[in-house]
């Protein structure tokens, strides 16, 4: 028999000032479910809980409780109670009086109150503690009293706003099982808010993963963990190896330049996807037996297992020098125009590709009015470059006749190839002034442009490879006449593996996994 839907959030929108906190949230919660709202701070989970509790009124939408819209109903008229992270027990009352407080407000008879309180004490395992001062209880005991105080009123729903956050790790783990036991025994709906994925996986019947005010995925702990819908969910719930891939066809995905059978289907042919393989689904074997091969990069002892990082695809890098030169701008005779440019290097094979726009970009040539800082067009570029190594002059001029001459250095630039990664990279030494470095608003991007850094697949030169930048200088501290190292790298591939046995760093190993261990997800756009 299908359980009844008790709570329905319909198109919930919440706006605080100019901040959109909840974005058209829709969620159904059934009777007797243990539901966890899971997500990082600021994702909207506590806001949604407070809307249900009546502490906030949504900007838009309906909150339907047992068939009735309660969005405008005050908290005391709702058949639910809340347990907060700070338990808000009354310090001047003992355990019994704290639990009995709500019943006394309802003016129940003493014998009924006693029966209900003693039942709650038995439920939470604190029989004999009724006269104890709550300030002398441990954190876990205080939490149990707070839960009992909420449950004694016999609500249809108990709301728990990160109630385990104040406990130490060992006690928190114990209370996870205790909360689940209590929920099963009392047989009501629990709605639990946390940012801790272990809590969610341990206790929940249903997990609602949230991000930036939106629900990313709803499902059982097994669904959320084994079949996450996107990179965010896979990364937030458990540890993951997430690899960019391409869905070649139903049940066939390609990543790391290899084709793998999988159990996923329904994607567009050749659709870009993300692939997740959990660390516990990987087995380290001899290299000749591995689905992939790699080198052990690091090993960390985690108590019951070793966290072993295996590099299967080494990154590819190239290092160049940036020489800081003096400001070399030229000022017109009347002082109304300034023009600047830099020498630059070009590979001999790229000479036929040079045109005026490319030369301006590589030389970072520009002209401007020093009084207004308005840019002035460079109207003329004169150069003659041969497909031979050497130095070739280039002259940039404005319509007003202000000009500057720089040099184009044609070189036979070596290419760094990485056969295992199926990629190659290349970059050039370059010249920059202090002002140009200081004025850059996107230095990583500019460094790539200035060095003409590029990466591509060996199997297809038209397929570009993303590159990352690392440098050893502070843009505000560089000195004229000095040269600085800049490294451009592609991202290698490392797999996190959980192993029982220690494996030495530097060892060559194989990684074995099957098609059931591969899960394909939609590529996230943001």
One Martini backbone bead per residue (centre of mass of N, CA, C, O) as a GRO file, in nm:
protein
  526
    1UNK     BB    1   0.094   0.038   0.025
    2UNK     BB    2   0.069   0.360  -0.035
    3UNK     BB    3   0.179   0.637   0.087
    4UNK     BB    4   0.093   0.932   0.210
    5UNK     BB    5   0.077   1.260   0.128
    6UNK     BB    6   0.155   1.528   0.351
    7UNK     BB    7   0.366   1.713   0.185
    8UNK     BB    8   0.353   2.027  -0.018
    9UNK     BB    9   0.560   2.187  -0.238
   10UNK     BB   10   0.463   2.487  -0.432
   11UNK     BB   11   0.640   2.707  -0.589
   12UNK     BB   12   0.883   2.807  -0.411
   13UNK     BB   13   0.949   3.145  -0.311
   14UNK     BB   14   1.246   3.330  -0.187
   15UNK     BB   15   1.289   3.674  -0.074
   16UNK     BB   16   1.577   3.872   0.030
   17UNK     BB   17   1.536   4.143  -0.096
   18UNK     BB   18   1.771   4.075  -0.366
   19UNK     BB   19   1.751   3.767  -0.271
   20UNK     BB   20   1.742   3.446  -0.411
   21UNK     BB   21   1.678   3.156  -0.218
   22UNK     BB   22   1.419   3.040  -0.368
   23UNK     BB   23   1.351   2.834  -0.678
   24UNK     BB   24   1.087   2.680  -0.743
   25UNK     BB   25   0.991   2.470  -0.521
   26UNK     BB   26   0.942   2.105  -0.537
   27UNK     BB   27   0.777   1.888  -0.281
   28UNK     BB   28   0.737   1.556  -0.155
   29UNK     BB   29   0.592   1.420   0.157
   30UNK     BB   30   0.558   1.146   0.346
   31UNK     BB   31   0.448   0.938   0.557
   32UNK     BB   32   0.701   0.829   0.774
   33UNK     BB   33   0.938   0.991   0.679
   34UNK     BB   34   1.295   1.029   0.628
   35UNK     BB   35   1.397   1.357   0.562
   36UNK     BB   36   1.670   1.512   0.380
   37UNK     BB   37   1.825   1.826   0.380
   38UNK     BB   38   2.092   1.876   0.146
   39UNK     BB   39   2.364   2.111   0.204
   40UNK     BB   40   2.508   2.394   0.198
   41UNK     BB   41   2.558   2.686   0.295
   42UNK     BB   42   2.296   2.878   0.145
   43UNK     BB   43   2.085   2.675  -0.020
   44UNK     BB   44   1.780   2.671   0.157
   45UNK     BB   45   1.702   2.451   0.374
   46UNK     BB   46   1.621   2.621   0.628
   47UNK     BB   47   1.411   2.794   0.488
   48UNK     BB   48   1.220   2.562   0.419
   49UNK     BB   49   1.174   2.472   0.712
   50UNK     BB   50   1.059   2.750   0.814
   51UNK     BB   51   0.817   2.751   0.633
   52UNK     BB   52   0.690   2.495   0.752
   53UNK     BB   53   0.698   2.608   1.059
   54UNK     BB   54   0.611   2.938   1.029
   55UNK     BB   55   0.866   3.152   1.037
   56UNK     BB   56   0.801   3.175   0.726
   57UNK     BB   57   0.697   3.351   0.435
   58UNK     BB   58   0.645   3.310   0.124
   59UNK     BB   59   0.652   3.485  -0.164
   60UNK     BB   60   0.583   3.209  -0.308
   61UNK     BB   61   0.338   2.973  -0.280
   62UNK     BB   62   0.276   2.639  -0.147
   63UNK     BB   63   0.167   2.481   0.172
   64UNK     BB   64   0.083   2.144   0.199
   65UNK     BB   65  -0.114   2.000   0.475
   66UNK     BB   66  -0.316   1.757   0.457
   67UNK     BB   67  -0.466   1.939   0.212
   68UNK     BB   68  -0.359   2.217   0.341
   69UNK     BB   69  -0.303   2.554   0.330
   70UNK     BB   70  -0.026   2.689   0.553
   71UNK     BB   71   0.135   2.956   0.475
   72UNK     BB   72  -0.055   3.150   0.694
   73UNK     BB   73  -0.001   2.976   0.934
   74UNK     BB   74   0.070   2.957   1.244
   75UNK     BB   75   0.278   2.762   1.427
   76UNK     BB   76   0.070   2.671   1.665
   77UNK     BB   77  -0.133   2.542   1.424
   78UNK     BB   78   0.077   2.325   1.372
   79UNK     BB   79   0.157   1.969   1.327
   80UNK     BB   80   0.447   2.070   1.460
   81UNK     BB   81   0.801   2.035   1.543
   82UNK     BB   82   1.114   2.179   1.677
   83UNK     BB   83   1.470   2.110   1.641
   84UNK     BB   84   1.754   2.261   1.740
   85UNK     BB   85   2.085   2.304   1.769
   86UNK     BB   86   1.983   2.481   1.996
   87UNK     BB   87   1.778   2.337   2.226
   88UNK     BB   88   1.628   2.535   2.431
   89UNK     BB   89   1.643   2.480   2.718
   90UNK     BB   90   1.534   2.502   3.048
   91UNK     BB   91   1.755   2.569   3.308
   92UNK     BB   92   1.528   2.584   3.556
   93UNK     BB   93   1.465   2.295   3.456
   94UNK     BB   94   1.401   1.984   3.448
   95UNK     BB   95   1.347   1.720   3.258
   96UNK     BB   96   1.048   1.688   3.310
   97UNK     BB   97   0.958   1.991   3.269
   98UNK     BB   98   1.056   2.018   2.980
   99UNK     BB   99   0.874   1.797   2.857
  100UNK     BB  100   0.594   1.914   2.997
  101UNK     BB  101   0.542   2.204   2.899
  102UNK     BB  102   0.332   2.173   2.662
  103UNK     BB  103   0.116   2.024   2.834
  104UNK     BB  104   0.067   2.253   3.037
  105UNK     BB  105  -0.031   2.459   2.831
  106UNK     BB  106  -0.282   2.254   2.764
  107UNK     BB  107  -0.398   2.153   3.041
  108UNK     BB  108  -0.323   1.888   3.147
  109UNK     BB  109  -0.321   1.632   3.334
  110UNK     BB  110  -0.101   1.493   3.550
  111UNK     BB  111  -0.131   1.193   3.470
  112UNK     BB  112  -0.094   1.235   3.164
  113UNK     BB  113   0.176   1.371   3.176
  114UNK     BB  114   0.328   1.143   3.315
  115UNK     BB  115   0.284   0.926   3.105
  116UNK     BB  116   0.418   1.079   2.866
  117UNK     BB  117   0.696   1.137   2.990
  118UNK     BB  118   0.777   0.844   3.060
  119UNK     BB  119   0.763   0.746   2.769
  120UNK     BB  120   0.986   0.935   2.663
  121UNK     BB  121   1.216   0.842   2.848
  122UNK     BB  122   1.219   0.558   2.733
  123UNK     BB  123   1.265   0.627   2.435
  124UNK     BB  124   1.549   0.800   2.510
  125UNK     BB  125   1.701   0.660   2.761
  126UNK     BB  126   1.606   0.845   3.056
  127UNK     BB  127   1.556   0.681   3.288
  128UNK     BB  128   1.589   0.856   3.602
  129UNK     BB  129   1.618   1.182   3.487
  130UNK     BB  130   1.375   1.374   3.573
  131UNK     BB  131   1.549   1.544   3.815
  132UNK     BB  132   1.750   1.652   3.629
  133UNK     BB  133   1.972   1.881   3.539
  134UNK     BB  134   2.020   1.997   3.219
  135UNK     BB  135   2.313   2.130   3.264
  136UNK     BB  136   2.434   1.822   3.344
  137UNK     BB  137   2.417   1.730   3.066
  138UNK     BB  138   2.487   1.607   2.788
  139UNK     BB  139   2.457   1.667   2.464
  140UNK     BB  140   2.296   1.409   2.395
  141UNK     BB  141   2.088   1.436   2.627
  142UNK     BB  142   1.977   1.712   2.548
  143UNK     BB  143   1.873   1.625   2.275
  144UNK     BB  144   1.668   1.415   2.378
  145UNK     BB  145   1.497   1.616   2.534
  146UNK     BB  146   1.418   1.790   2.290
  147UNK     BB  147   1.276   1.563   2.141
  148UNK     BB  148   1.071   1.490   2.361
  149UNK     BB  149   0.936   1.772   2.378
  150UNK     BB  150   0.829   1.747   2.084
  151UNK     BB  151   0.686   1.453   2.090
  152UNK     BB  152   0.474   1.482   2.330
  153UNK     BB  153   0.270   1.647   2.124
  154UNK     BB  154   0.207   1.476   1.876
  155UNK     BB  155   0.320   1.515   1.600
  156UNK     BB  156   0.338   1.465   1.251
  157UNK     BB  157   0.601   1.653   1.264
  158UNK     BB  158   0.964   1.663   1.265
  159UNK     BB  159   1.195   1.925   1.305
  160UNK     BB  160   1.555   1.927   1.207
  161UNK     BB  161   1.815   2.170   1.278
  162UNK     BB  162   2.109   2.061   1.307
  163UNK     BB  163   2.128   1.878   1.594
  164UNK     BB  164   2.445   1.756   1.560
  165UNK     BB  165   2.656   1.998   1.543
  166UNK     BB  166   2.745   2.007   1.871
  167UNK     BB  167   2.876   1.735   1.839
  168UNK     BB  168   3.075   1.493   1.855
  169UNK     BB  169   3.164   1.246   1.648
  170UNK     BB  170   3.081   0.996   1.816
  171UNK     BB  171   2.801   1.102   1.908
  172UNK     BB  172   2.688   1.160   1.630
  173UNK     BB  173   2.683   0.867   1.535
  174UNK     BB  174   2.498   0.759   1.757
  175UNK     BB  175   2.254   0.960   1.695
  176UNK     BB  176   2.178   0.860   1.420
  177UNK     BB  177   2.059   0.586   1.517
  178UNK     BB  178   1.868   0.703   1.731
  179UNK     BB  179   1.686   0.870   1.544
  180UNK     BB  180   1.591   0.638   1.369
  181UNK     BB  181   1.462   0.474   1.596
  182UNK     BB  182   1.259   0.686   1.690
  183UNK     BB  183   1.111   0.721   1.421
  184UNK     BB  184   1.016   0.423   1.398
  185UNK     BB  185   0.861   0.414   1.673
  186UNK     BB  186   0.663   0.669   1.630
  187UNK     BB  187   0.569   0.706   1.321
  188UNK     BB  188   0.688   0.974   1.188
  189UNK     BB  189   0.779   1.264   1.042
  190UNK     BB  190   1.108   1.347   0.932
  191UNK     BB  191   1.291   1.664   0.911
  192UNK     BB  192   1.627   1.702   0.797
  193UNK     BB  193   1.905   1.921   0.853
  194UNK     BB  194   2.210   1.919   0.642
  195UNK     BB  195   2.577   1.900   0.544
  196UNK     BB  196   2.597   1.589   0.611
  197UNK     BB  197   2.625   1.306   0.423
  198UNK     BB  198   2.636   1.082   0.638
  199UNK     BB  199   2.373   1.145   0.778
  200UNK     BB  200   2.193   1.109   0.532
  201UNK     BB  201   2.271   0.811   0.460
  202UNK     BB  202   2.201   0.678   0.742
  203UNK     BB  203   1.880   0.790   0.798
  204UNK     BB  204   1.738   0.797   0.525
  205UNK     BB  205   1.478   0.765   0.284
  206UNK     BB  206   1.516   1.073   0.189
  207UNK     BB  207   1.694   1.285  -0.043
  208UNK     BB  208   1.763   1.646  -0.063
  209UNK     BB  209   1.943   1.813  -0.298
  210UNK     BB  210   2.102   2.134  -0.259
  211UNK     BB  211   2.137   2.445  -0.472
  212UNK     BB  212   2.089   2.765  -0.487
  213UNK     BB  213   1.763   2.711  -0.426
  214UNK     BB  214   1.783   2.417  -0.552
  215UNK     BB  215   1.691   2.111  -0.678
  216UNK     BB  216   1.888   1.838  -0.786
  217UNK     BB  217   1.794   1.581  -0.596
  218UNK     BB  218   1.575   1.289  -0.558
  219UNK     BB  219   1.628   1.023  -0.311
  220UNK     BB  220   1.774   0.767  -0.219
  221UNK     BB  221   2.071   0.689  -0.093
  222UNK     BB  222   2.137   0.495  -0.328
  223UNK     BB  223   2.071   0.688  -0.561
  224UNK     BB  224   2.254   0.925  -0.486
  225UNK     BB  225   2.522   0.759  -0.481
  226UNK     BB  226   2.501   0.572  -0.754
  227UNK     BB  227   2.298   0.807  -0.923
  228UNK     BB  228   2.397   1.080  -0.999
  229UNK     BB  229   2.306   1.361  -1.199
  230UNK     BB  230   2.574   1.522  -1.108
  231UNK     BB  231   2.863   1.663  -1.004
  232UNK     BB  232   2.757   1.787  -0.746
  233UNK     BB  233   2.636   1.534  -0.615
  234UNK     BB  234   2.886   1.349  -0.635
  235UNK     BB  235   3.071   1.547  -0.465
  236UNK     BB  236   2.884   1.580  -0.205
  237UNK     BB  237   2.819   1.262  -0.215
  238UNK     BB  238   3.088   1.170  -0.149
  239UNK     BB  239   3.346   1.021  -0.309
  240UNK     BB  240   3.509   1.119  -0.627
  241UNK     BB  241   3.555   1.031  -0.970
  242UNK     BB  242   3.575   1.291  -1.216
  243UNK     BB  243   3.513   1.260  -1.572
  244UNK     BB  244   3.550   1.360  -1.877
  245UNK     BB  245   3.320   1.287  -2.151
  246UNK     BB  246   3.177   1.064  -2.415
  247UNK     BB  247   2.878   0.971  -2.567
  248UNK     BB  248   2.863   0.749  -2.822
  249UNK     BB  249   2.646   0.552  -2.689
  250UNK     BB  250   2.469   0.325  -2.583
  251UNK     BB  251   2.680   0.181  -2.347
  252UNK     BB  252   2.903   0.412  -2.452
  253UNK     BB  253   3.212   0.544  -2.331
  254UNK     BB  254   3.447   0.824  -2.336
  255UNK     BB  255   3.774   0.821  -2.172
  256UNK     BB  256   4.097   0.876  -2.184
  257UNK     BB  257   4.101   0.761  -2.488
  258UNK     BB  258   3.863   0.551  -2.415
  259UNK     BB  259   3.653   0.272  -2.437
  260UNK     BB  260   3.340   0.208  -2.250
  261UNK     BB  261   3.143   0.012  -2.089
  262UNK     BB  262   2.798   0.057  -1.985
  263UNK     BB  263   2.462   0.128  -1.822
  264UNK     BB  264   2.404   0.375  -1.997
  265UNK     BB  265   2.133   0.587  -2.127
  266UNK     BB  266   1.979   0.854  -2.328
  267UNK     BB  267   2.189   0.993  -2.489
  268UNK     BB  268   2.348   1.173  -2.694
  269UNK     BB  269   2.536   1.151  -2.952
  270UNK     BB  270   2.836   1.282  -2.845
  271UNK     BB  271   2.795   1.366  -2.561
  272UNK     BB  272   2.878   1.560  -2.309
  273UNK     BB  273   3.020   1.425  -2.006
  274UNK     BB  274   3.009   1.276  -1.684
  275UNK     BB  275   3.223   1.064  -1.487
  276UNK     BB  276   3.170   0.817  -1.226
  277UNK     BB  277   3.408   0.682  -0.977
  278UNK     BB  278   3.438   0.514  -0.705
  279UNK     BB  279   3.691   0.431  -0.492
  280UNK     BB  280   3.561   0.140  -0.406
  281UNK     BB  281   3.548   0.043  -0.731
  282UNK     BB  282   3.854   0.019  -0.712
  283UNK     BB  283   4.131  -0.191  -0.827
  284UNK     BB  284   4.445  -0.298  -0.748
  285UNK     BB  285   4.673  -0.409  -1.000
  286UNK     BB  286   4.848  -0.527  -1.220
  287UNK     BB  287   4.913  -0.368  -1.509
  288UNK     BB  288   4.821  -0.613  -1.708
  289UNK     BB  289   4.515  -0.611  -1.552
  290UNK     BB  290   4.433  -0.330  -1.631
  291UNK     BB  291   4.223  -0.090  -1.755
  292UNK     BB  292   4.429   0.090  -1.616
  293UNK     BB  293   4.726   0.289  -1.589
  294UNK     BB  294   4.979   0.372  -1.328
  295UNK     BB  295   5.093   0.597  -1.064
  296UNK     BB  296   5.183   0.633  -0.748
  297UNK     BB  297   5.156   0.945  -0.574
  298UNK     BB  298   4.981   0.877  -0.302
  299UNK     BB  299   4.960   0.807   0.068
  300UNK     BB  300   4.686   0.768   0.305
  301UNK     BB  301   4.601   0.721   0.632
  302UNK     BB  302   4.245   0.634   0.753
  303UNK     BB  303   4.260   0.358   0.945
  304UNK     BB  304   4.084   0.137   0.746
  305UNK     BB  305   4.243   0.289   0.511
  306UNK     BB  306   4.383   0.373   0.199
  307UNK     BB  307   4.464   0.671   0.028
  308UNK     BB  308   4.505   0.628  -0.320
  309UNK     BB  309   4.699   0.789  -0.567
  310UNK     BB  310   4.644   0.760  -0.926
  311UNK     BB  311   4.830   0.820  -1.212
  312UNK     BB  312   4.715   0.786  -1.553
  313UNK     BB  313   4.748   1.097  -1.651
  314UNK     BB  314   4.980   1.296  -1.745
  315UNK     BB  315   5.075   1.594  -1.744
  316UNK     BB  316   5.139   1.886  -1.947
  317UNK     BB  317   5.442   2.092  -1.983
  318UNK     BB  318   5.548   2.444  -2.008
  319UNK     BB  319   5.840   2.659  -1.989
  320UNK     BB  320   5.883   3.010  -1.947
  321UNK     BB  321   5.995   3.348  -2.011
  322UNK     BB  322   5.959   3.661  -1.841
  323UNK     BB  323   6.044   3.980  -1.950
  324UNK     BB  324   6.116   4.281  -1.789
  325UNK     BB  325   6.048   4.593  -1.921
  326UNK     BB  326   6.048   4.893  -2.025
  327UNK     BB  327   5.885   5.150  -2.095
  328UNK     BB  328   5.803   5.195  -2.469
  329UNK     BB  329   5.674   5.453  -2.529
  330UNK     BB  330   5.540   5.683  -2.768
  331UNK     BB  331   5.553   6.036  -2.825
  332UNK     BB  332   5.425   6.287  -2.961
  333UNK     BB  333   5.508   6.607  -3.033
  334UNK     BB  334   5.220   6.719  -2.900
  335UNK     BB  335   5.121   6.493  -2.677
  336UNK     BB  336   4.837   6.341  -2.796
  337UNK     BB  337   5.016   6.073  -2.836
  338UNK     BB  338   5.032   5.713  -2.773
  339UNK     BB  339   5.267   5.430  -2.812
  340UNK     BB  340   5.270   5.064  -2.791
  341UNK     BB  341   5.503   4.774  -2.774
  342UNK     BB  342   5.620   4.435  -2.842
  343UNK     BB  343   5.806   4.195  -2.854
  344UNK     BB  344   5.804   3.870  -3.041
  345UNK     BB  345   5.720   3.534  -3.079
  346UNK     BB  346   5.746   3.284  -3.354
  347UNK     BB  347   5.665   3.024  -3.526
  348UNK     BB  348   5.754   2.909  -3.828
  349UNK     BB  349   5.468   2.769  -3.886
  350UNK     BB  350   5.300   3.055  -3.820
  351UNK     BB  351   5.366   3.271  -4.032
  352UNK     BB  352   5.121   3.232  -4.241
  353UNK     BB  353   4.908   3.332  -4.003
  354UNK     BB  354   4.985   3.614  -4.019
  355UNK     BB  355   4.828   3.916  -3.916
  356UNK     BB  356   4.736   4.211  -3.802
  357UNK     BB  357   4.578   4.107  -3.553
  358UNK     BB  358   4.799   3.913  -3.451
  359UNK     BB  359   5.026   4.120  -3.416
  360UNK     BB  360   4.882   4.304  -3.215
  361UNK     BB  361   4.833   4.089  -2.999
  362UNK     BB  362   5.130   3.990  -2.952
  363UNK     BB  363   5.236   4.298  -2.903
  364UNK     BB  364   5.033   4.474  -2.754
  365UNK     BB  365   4.916   4.699  -2.929
  366UNK     BB  366   4.885   5.062  -2.853
  367UNK     BB  367   4.672   5.359  -2.853
  368UNK     BB  368   4.657   5.700  -2.697
  369UNK     BB  369   4.512   5.950  -2.498
  370UNK     BB  370   4.658   6.099  -2.222
  371UNK     BB  371   4.410   6.284  -2.130
  372UNK     BB  372   4.161   6.050  -2.170
  373UNK     BB  373   4.239   5.737  -2.244
  374UNK     BB  374   4.172   5.703  -2.527
  375UNK     BB  375   4.157   5.514  -2.793
  376UNK     BB  376   4.370   5.454  -3.076
  377UNK     BB  377   4.406   5.377  -3.390
  378UNK     BB  378   4.576   5.137  -3.576
  379UNK     BB  379   4.642   5.198  -3.922
  380UNK     BB  380   4.949   5.073  -3.931
  381UNK     BB  381   5.133   4.777  -4.065
  382UNK     BB  382   5.483   4.694  -4.089
  383UNK     BB  383   5.586   4.383  -4.251
  384UNK     BB  384   5.847   4.115  -4.310
  385UNK     BB  385   5.806   3.762  -4.306
  386UNK     BB  386   5.985   3.474  -4.288
  387UNK     BB  387   6.037   3.114  -4.315
  388UNK     BB  388   6.271   3.210  -4.100
  389UNK     BB  389   6.507   3.239  -3.895
  390UNK     BB  390   6.469   3.552  -3.708
  391UNK     BB  391   6.471   3.913  -3.747
  392UNK     BB  392   6.173   4.132  -3.757
  393UNK     BB  393   6.038   4.420  -3.839
  394UNK     BB  394   5.781   4.633  -3.675
  395UNK     BB  395   5.530   4.884  -3.765
  396UNK     BB  396   5.342   5.117  -3.573
  397UNK     BB  397   5.053   5.327  -3.670
  398UNK     BB  398   4.899   5.624  -3.688
  399UNK     BB  399   4.726   5.869  -3.851
  400UNK     BB  400   4.919   6.093  -3.699
  401UNK     BB  401   5.226   5.941  -3.706
  402UNK     BB  402   5.253   5.755  -3.473
  403UNK     BB  403   5.544   5.547  -3.387
  404UNK     BB  404   5.658   5.192  -3.362
  405UNK     BB  405   5.940   4.971  -3.313
  406UNK     BB  406   5.971   4.618  -3.353
  407UNK     BB  407   6.016   4.260  -3.290
  408UNK     BB  408   6.031   3.956  -3.480
  409UNK     BB  409   6.075   3.622  -3.361
  410UNK     BB  410   6.189   3.354  -3.538
  411UNK     BB  411   6.119   3.016  -3.441
  412UNK     BB  412   6.198   2.675  -3.346
  413UNK     BB  413   5.962   2.554  -3.161
  414UNK     BB  414   5.923   2.342  -2.924
  415UNK     BB  415   5.745   2.041  -2.857
  416UNK     BB  416   5.537   1.902  -2.612
  417UNK     BB  417   5.502   1.553  -2.570
  418UNK     BB  418   5.215   1.323  -2.481
  419UNK     BB  419   5.129   1.014  -2.552
  420UNK     BB  420   4.951   0.909  -2.317
  421UNK     BB  421   4.768   1.185  -2.335
  422UNK     BB  422   4.736   1.285  -2.630
  423UNK     BB  423   4.946   1.547  -2.622
  424UNK     BB  424   5.025   1.900  -2.678
  425UNK     BB  425   5.266   2.170  -2.612
  426UNK     BB  426   5.297   2.541  -2.628
  427UNK     BB  427   5.544   2.812  -2.579
  428UNK     BB  428   5.659   3.154  -2.520
  429UNK     BB  429   5.856   3.385  -2.488
  430UNK     BB  430   5.835   3.712  -2.315
  431UNK     BB  431   5.728   4.061  -2.301
  432UNK     BB  432   5.707   4.300  -2.020
  433UNK     BB  433   5.558   4.539  -1.828
  434UNK     BB  434   5.467   4.665  -1.536
  435UNK     BB  435   5.203   4.797  -1.629
  436UNK     BB  436   5.077   4.552  -1.775
  437UNK     BB  437   5.060   4.378  -1.522
  438UNK     BB  438   4.894   4.575  -1.340
  439UNK     BB  439   4.646   4.608  -1.562
  440UNK     BB  440   4.561   4.330  -1.528
  441UNK     BB  441   4.239   4.148  -1.489
  442UNK     BB  442   4.347   3.859  -1.642
  443UNK     BB  443   4.631   3.708  -1.610
  444UNK     BB  444   4.604   3.417  -1.710
  445UNK     BB  445   4.495   3.495  -1.989
  446UNK     BB  446   4.726   3.686  -2.071
  447UNK     BB  447   4.960   3.484  -2.054
  448UNK     BB  448   4.858   3.306  -2.282
  449UNK     BB  449   4.867   3.524  -2.499
  450UNK     BB  450   5.164   3.623  -2.475
  451UNK     BB  451   5.271   3.306  -2.511
  452UNK     BB  452   5.098   3.138  -2.699
  453UNK     BB  453   4.940   2.922  -2.555
  454UNK     BB  454   4.910   2.562  -2.638
  455UNK     BB  455   4.675   2.284  -2.680
  456UNK     BB  456   4.668   1.937  -2.812
  457UNK     BB  457   4.580   1.672  -2.996
  458UNK     BB  458   4.751   1.430  -3.161
  459UNK     BB  459   4.493   1.302  -3.316
  460UNK     BB  460   4.376   1.623  -3.306
  461UNK     BB  461   4.460   1.948  -3.368
  462UNK     BB  462   4.158   2.073  -3.333
  463UNK     BB  463   4.180   1.962  -3.039
  464UNK     BB  464   4.164   2.120  -2.757
  465UNK     BB  465   4.352   2.201  -2.456
  466UNK     BB  466   4.343   2.277  -2.144
  467UNK     BB  467   4.504   2.545  -1.960
  468UNK     BB  468   4.738   2.616  -1.703
  469UNK     BB  469   4.868   2.852  -1.456
  470UNK     BB  470   5.212   2.918  -1.343
  471UNK     BB  471   5.381   3.143  -1.108
  472UNK     BB  472   5.680   3.333  -0.950
  473UNK     BB  473   5.500   3.608  -0.915
  474UNK     BB  474   5.433   3.946  -0.831
  475UNK     BB  475   5.290   4.195  -1.011
  476UNK     BB  476   5.378   4.423  -0.784
  477UNK     BB  477   5.712   4.311  -0.773
  478UNK     BB  478   5.833   4.356  -1.028
  479UNK     BB  479   6.139   4.387  -1.227
  480UNK     BB  480   6.342   4.538  -1.416
  481UNK     BB  481   6.536   4.293  -1.602
  482UNK     BB  482   6.370   4.060  -1.522
  483UNK     BB  483   6.303   3.708  -1.499
  484UNK     BB  484   6.017   3.482  -1.532
  485UNK     BB  485   5.835   3.204  -1.447
  486UNK     BB  486   5.620   3.014  -1.677
  487UNK     BB  487   5.354   2.770  -1.649
  488UNK     BB  488   5.205   2.534  -1.872
  489UNK     BB  489   4.914   2.319  -1.813
  490UNK     BB  490   4.777   2.019  -1.799
  491UNK     BB  491   4.541   1.798  -1.690
  492UNK     BB  492   4.553   1.538  -1.522
  493UNK     BB  493   4.500   1.197  -1.393
  494UNK     BB  494   4.334   1.112  -1.090
  495UNK     BB  495   4.285   0.837  -0.866
  496UNK     BB  496   4.081   0.742  -0.608
  497UNK     BB  497   4.177   0.487  -0.367
  498UNK     BB  498   4.071   0.208  -0.176
  499UNK     BB  499   4.297   0.047   0.050
  500UNK     BB  500   4.430  -0.201   0.258
  501UNK     BB  501   4.701  -0.183   0.125
  502UNK     BB  502   5.017  -0.087   0.096
  503UNK     BB  503   5.152   0.143  -0.154
  504UNK     BB  504   5.404   0.256  -0.314
  505UNK     BB  505   5.546   0.517  -0.419
  506UNK     BB  506   5.587   0.483  -0.779
  507UNK     BB  507   5.414   0.259  -0.850
  508UNK     BB  508   5.314   0.034  -1.087
  509UNK     BB  509   4.968   0.018  -1.193
  510UNK     BB  510   4.643  -0.113  -1.188
  511UNK     BB  511   4.299  -0.049  -1.290
  512UNK     BB  512   3.996  -0.200  -1.182
  513UNK     BB  513   3.684  -0.215  -1.375
  514UNK     BB  514   3.344  -0.200  -1.446
  515UNK     BB  515   3.048  -0.114  -1.592
  516UNK     BB  516   2.899  -0.085  -1.305
  517UNK     BB  517   3.118   0.147  -1.205
  518UNK     BB  518   2.988   0.325  -1.420
  519UNK     BB  519   2.875   0.675  -1.424
  520UNK     BB  520   2.656   0.875  -1.612
  521UNK     BB  521   2.642   1.234  -1.664
  522UNK     BB  522   2.538   1.531  -1.684
  523UNK     BB  523   2.651   1.823  -1.792
  524UNK     BB  524   2.731   2.104  -1.645
  525UNK     BB  525   2.680   2.457  -1.705
  526UNK     BB  526   2.735   2.579  -1.379
   0.00000   0.00000   0.00000
